[in-house]
């Protein structure tokens, strides 16, 4: 397992049914979006991101290696390097009166 801020990554053996591939956006493959602009982004050759119905869970397929970069110029989390494999990406969550929501990093 690997943690960076409000995301937790762990190796898994297969994608869940219904997972769909996400195309990189302007910022790249964003694993966790932040309202203040300090996203957690996957960077590497042949990296694919898959989304599920659960908005707080995604999957990252890494062919060689990938860096998880925290896009913030100050008070940042260190870059994390992932090895080849399939990684489940979980956003930290908290229970509120309105239901489960992502923790704000």
N, C-alpha and C positions, 0 to 999 in steps of 0.2 A: 504494500500500500504506500501511496505517496500523497501528501497533503500540501496544498498551497493556498493560504488564506481560507476562503470559504468553500473550496472545492476539495473533494477527496477522490483519488483515482486508485482503482484496483484492477489487477489483471483478471480477465474472465476468459472462458473458452468459446463462447458463441454469442452472436447477436440475438436479441429476442425477436420473436415474430412481429412483423409490422414496423420494424425500424427502417427509416428512410434516410438516404444519403442527403447531406446538406452541402450545397455549393458554397465555396468561400465567398465572403462578402468583401467589401472595401477594406475592412480591418483584418481580413484573413479568416481563419477558423476560430470563432469566438466560443470558448467553452462556457464562460460565465460573463454575462454583460453586467456592467456596473452603471448606476445612474450618474456617477461622478466621472465616468470615462476611463476608469482604470480596469479594463477588461482583462480576463485571463485568456490568452491566445495560444493556440498550438502552431508551431512553426517547424517545418521539416519536409524532406522530399517524400512524395507518395504517402501523405497522411490524409485519411478520410474521416469525416465526422458524420455520425448517424444520430438522428433524433428519434424519440419515442413519444407516445401519448403523454407520458409523465414529463412536464416541462422542467423538472428539476433533475432529470437523469438523461444522459446522452452517452454515446460510445465513440471511442477514438481508435481507429485502426492504424497502427504504425508499422510501416514496412521495414525501415532501417532504424531510425531513431527520430525523436521529436523533442523539441524544447517547449516547455510551457512557460510563457513569458507573461509577467504582470506588467501591463502597460500603464505605468505611472512614473513620473520623473522623480518622485520623492516618496519616502516611507513605503518602499516597495517590498514585495516578497521576492526572495531569491528565485532565479530561473531554475526549473526542475527539468532534468533530462529523463525521458522515457525510453525504454528499450523496445525492440520489436515485439509486437503482440496486439491483442485486443484489450482495451482499457475501458472500464466503466467509469463514467464521470458523474459524481453525485454532488449537487449543490447542498451545502449545509442548510437545514430547514428548522423552522420553529413553529410551534403551535400558537395561534392567536385566536381570539373570539371568532374571527372570520374564517378560520381554517388554517391549513398548513401554508406557509409562505417561505420564500428564500430569505436567508439571513443576509443582511446588508453588510458588505465588507468595507 
